[in-house]
């Protein structure tokens, strides 16, 4: 389970992420404004599962499918699902870098938070390929949350230090250039449509299937 957060283990076995608790309200506000009223949402790299539980609860008309390649994460997601909303599905064992693990069905939206910077660039390439495959309808939404590098915006000191820390942990990790991410998305039929400034120097990047 790739995370830089210090996770707490709850009595029922679920993992609790302080970062997920902090950013859930702000992310949900953006999702509510841009997700369809009904449909299927695929969450990639769901981690502890707190976002999946919170968002599925707040958006009862959306069918929410979490996923994570980590067995530890999937156990936590299942714990959060217990007594949760009926629209929160069982987690998929999905690895963005392994196309054979991708679901075959169509989705109306794909959501992914805090994955691109704590994974190799190949994971972002896989994420875009996955979104291009499952977002079959024109206008399908890809929503990405996290910190990014931007040529037209000075890098916050906190993000610069975070980027250095990531690269020290793993040279393949690090904040991704927003323009490079948008170009990669475009190669898979996903057009960048909105950049939303979020708390703590994070962004929500929204893409639509063309």
Buried (B, 14 or more C-beta within 10 A) or exposed (E): BBBEBEBEEEEEEBBBBEBBBEBBEBBBEBBEEBBBEEBBBBBBBBBBBBBBBBBBBBBEEBBBBBBBBBEEBBBBBBBBBEEBBEBBBEBBEBBBBEEEBBBEEBBBBBBBBBBBBBBBBEBBBBBBBBBBBBBEEEEBBBBBBBBBBBEEEEBEEEBBEBBEEBBEEEEEBBBBEBBEBBEBBBEBBBEBBBBBEBEEBBBBBBBBBE
